[in-house]
C-alpha cells in the first residue's frame, strides 16, 4: 500500500519504506505552487495519488493551487477541480 506524507515543500509517496514518487511545491499567501511531480514507477497511479493528496490538503487549508508542472496542469484540467 502506498502512503503519502506532507512536509513544508514536498508530498512523498512511500511504499514499504521506499519513496516511489513526490511533488515539490512552494507555499505563499494561501497559494500552493506545484513545481514538479515525480513518479518513479510508471503506470501505477502514483502521480494521481500525489495530486489527490495535494488537492485535499489545499482544500482543507484554504489554499489555491497554481500548477507549474505539466502533469499537475493536466490532472487539474481533466478533473475539472
N, C-alpha and C positions, 0 to 999 in steps of 0.2 A: 504494500500500500504506500502511495506517495503522500507525504505530508508537506505542508508549507509552513515556513517561518518568515516573520517580517521584522526587519530592523529599520533604522532611520534612512537607509539608502538602497535597500535590497529586499526582494522577496525571493526566498530559495525554495526549491522543490527538492525534498530529500526522500530517498528510498533506501532502506536498510543501512542508514548512516552515510550514504553517498549522495553528494549533490548531483542531481540529474538535470537541473535547469535553474535559471534565475532571471529576474527582472531587475534592472538597475533604474533607479528613479531619483528625482530631486523633489523636495517639498519646500514650498514657499507661498506665503499668503493664501492659504487654502487651495493651492493648486498642486497636484501630483503630476509632474512631468515625467513620462515614461521614456527613457533614453534608449534602452536596449532590452531585447528579450532573447534569452538563450535557452534552447532545449538540446541537451547533449545526446539524446536518443530520439530520432525522428519517428513519427507515426504513432506515438503513444498518447498524444493529447496533453503533453506536459506544458506547452506554451499556452494552451487554452486554460488549463488548470491555474497556471500562474496569473493569467489575465482575469479569470473569475475571482481569484483571491484579491487582486488589485482593485477590481470594481467594488467588491463587497467592503473592503477596507475604506476606500474613498467615500462610498455612500454612508457608511456608519460614522465617519469622521467629518462629514460635510465638506469634502474636497472635490474639486472639479479635476477631471483627468485631461491632460494635454498629451496626446500621443505623438512623439517624435519618431519612434520606432515604427517601421512599416508593418510589422506583424501586429502591433498594438492598434495601428490605424485600421487595418483590415478587420481585426477582431471586433473592434467597436462599431465599425460601419456595418458589418454583417449581422451583428446582434441588435442593431438599432437601439443602443442604450442612450 
